Amino acid sequence: MKKNKNKPRDCWEFMDCPEKVKAVCNVYKLGMGNKCWYLMHVKEACPNADMVESCFDCQWYLEKEDQE
C-alpha cells in the first residue's frame, strides 16, 4: 500500500465530521480517532455509529486494519 502523507489520521477527518458533531463526540473528546472502535462499548461514542451495523463494518476500521 502506497503511503500518502495527506491521509486522515483520525476518524473525524476520514468521516469529515463537522464541528457540531465533534462537539458531542466522545471519541473526539478523548482523542481516540485512530482507534475509535476501542470505545464501541461506550454509549454514543460516535455520533456516526448508526451509519454502519458494527464498528468492524466501518470503512475507517477496515482501512486501519489493512495498514497494520
Secondary structure, DSSP 8 states (H G I E B T S, - for coil): ----TTS-SSHHHHTT--HHHHTT-HHHHHT-TTSGGGGTTSTTS-TTGGGSSSGGGSHHHHHHHHH-
